[in-house]
Amino acid sequence: RPLSLPDSLRPRCSRPLSSHSSARDRSLLSMSAKGDTTVFVLDMGPRLADEDLQNAVAATRLMIERKVNIFPTDDIGLVLVGTDTTDHTFDPQPAYDHITVAQKLLPASAVGMKMLRALMQLPPRMRSDEGGADILSALAIAVAMLMTRIGARKKGKNEYRIVIITGGTEPLETPDEAFLAGLAEQCSGLGIKVGVVALGIDMESGVCTPDTVEKRLTLDALRSLESSFGECFDGCKPLAAELEGLRQPRSYQMPASRASFSGSLELAAGLHIRTVIYKKALEKKLASAKKFSLPARERNPLPELGADGAVKGEAGSAGGGAAGNAAGGEEQKEQEEEEPSGETDPAKRWAVQQDKTHHTEADPEKDVPPPETIHAYRFGHDLVPISQDIEASFKFKVDVKSLQVQGFVLTEQVPHAHMMGNPEMIAAAPGDEAAGQAFAALVTALREGGKVMVVRYVRQKNAAPRSCVCTPQVEESEDGSTSYFFCKNDLPFADEVRLASWAAAGPATAPSAHQLGVASVLVDALLEGVELEPVPNP
C-alpha cells in the first residue's frame, strides 16, 4: 500500500471528469453545484454470505433512494469492493485491484435510477482463493474522487461524505500509520466525513457477531481509522440497526412558512384582532424546457476543467511574451467576443436571446420605437387610443394594506364554485394570548352558526383590493391541542363570472327518463351512510 495519498493517486486522478466523459456528463457536472456530495463504498467480498450481502445492498439502496427522493441536487457515487475485475481510473497497483467505480459523481436526479439498477445487477465477485480486496484502498479511491469534485467546485457550504458498508468478513492487514495519516490529512483539509455501517460489529461495546478473526481484524482497522481521523470519523453503526431505521417511515419537518400578511383583522371601528396569513397550498410547477442554439453548441463546446476547477488553456496562454501578445492582441480580442471561453454553464453559454420589434404593415422593414406606440381599444370599426396616464387611472390601488370584515353570511349562500384562487390560512398572531382567545371565540361562533365571513383584503401597499370568503376551521391534533383558523379564498367580481353555454343534446345523445332514474338511484346508493363535511377549496 502506498504511504501517502497524493503520491499514489495524483498521476491518474488529477484528470478532471470532463477529460474522459461525455458532453452530457460535463453539462451535469457544471450544473451540480448546490447540493452535498456522498460516495457509497459497498464491500461485497467473496466470504460474505448471500443473505448478508442482500442486507448490505438493501441498506445502500435505501440510502440512495433517500437521496433521489429528498435531496435530488446532491451528487452521489458508488464504489464496489471485491469484484472479479478492476474498473477505475486510478493507480494500477495491486493494492487497488478488485475495486470497481460503478458510478462517477453526478447529481442524484440524473444517475439515481442507474445506480439502483446497478445494485440489482451486481458484477461477479472475486474468488475466495484470490485473497481479499482492501476497504481502506477503496476509501483512498473515494477520497480521490471527492478531491476531484472539490477542486472543480466553487467554495461553499457543501458537505462531503463517504459511507462504507462492510460485512467485515475479509482478512485485513494491519493498517499502515503513514497511509492513514495521509488519508486523515486530506480529509481534514477538505472537510470530508467518513462513516461506517458494519455487519455484526459494534465499536462501542467491542462485540463481534459472530466472533471471528476477520471481524476482529476489521474492528481493529476501524478503531485505527477512528483514532487517525478524529473529528472526520462519523462513527460506526451496526447494519441491522441502520437497516431497520432506513425502513421505518420518516416524517421530515417542513421549514416554517413565512407569513404573507401580518396585521389586524378589523371587525369594527376600534375593534381589532392581531392576525397573520399563511399560504395553505402552493402550485408545484414542473421544470420548464430551456431553449438553446444548436449552432452555438457545435461552435462553442463546453471547455475542459482542470483539477483546480479552472478552464484549461486560459492561464497558459498568457506566457507567450510581449511580442506575441502585441501581435495577436486584436485576434485574441475578436475570439473572446465570439466565444465565452470561461462560461461552463450550458444555459448561459448557448443561450438564445429573444428580441421584440414593432413595424407597420405599410413599411415592414422600418421598426417603430416603443415611445411611438400606444394601446387602443376597438369600438366598432374604430380604435380608441388610451394614453398611459388614462390606463394607469383605471387601475384601482390602495395605499395601506388592510383586512376588513364586510359581514357574515350563511355558508349555503356562497357557492363552492365561487371559491377561487390559492387558499390561505388566517390565524391569530403567535404569542398574543388575548388575540388567540378572541380569534378562537370568533371561529367557534361562526362554525356553530353555520356562517362564513366576508372580508376586504389588501395584501400590500399599492395592491388591488379583493373580496374574500373565510371559512371557519377547527382541527384537533394528536397531542390534544386545538387549532382555530379561517381558510380564505378569493370571491369573483360580477364581470368575472361566465356561464358556459352548451349546445342542446340531440335525440341520439339525450338520456332517456329511465337512464336518468337509474343514475339517480346509483348516486343515492353511493352516498348512503356517508357523512360529507364541507371542505374549502381545495
Salt bridges, closest charged atoms under 4 A:
ASP25 OD1 - ARG24 NH1 3.93
ASP25 OD2 - LYS104 NZ 3.29
ASP50 OD1 - ARG125 NH2 3.14
GLU65 OE2 - ARG61 NH1 3.14
ASP74 OD2 - LYS67 NZ 2.94
ASP75 OD2 - ARG149 NH1 2.35
ASP75 OD2 - ARG153 NH2 2.90
ASP129 OD1 - ARG127 NE 3.31
GLU130 OE1 - HIS98 NE2 3.73
GLU130 OE2 - ARG127 NH2 3.03
ASP134 OD2 - ARG1 NH2 1.91
GLU159 OE1 - ARG161 NH2 3.43
GLU170 OE1 - ARG47 NH1 2.75
ASP211 OD1 - ARG216 NE 3.00
ASP234 OD2 - ARG161 NH1 2.45
GLU242 OE1 - LYS237 NZ 3.94
GLU391 OE1 - HIS375 ND1 3.31
GLU424 OE2 - LYS279 NZ 3.70
GLU424 OE1 - LYS488 NZ 3.00
ASP432 OD2 - ARG274 NH1 3.26
ASP490 OD1 - LYS488 NZ 3.81
GLU496 OE2 - ARG466 NH1 3.61
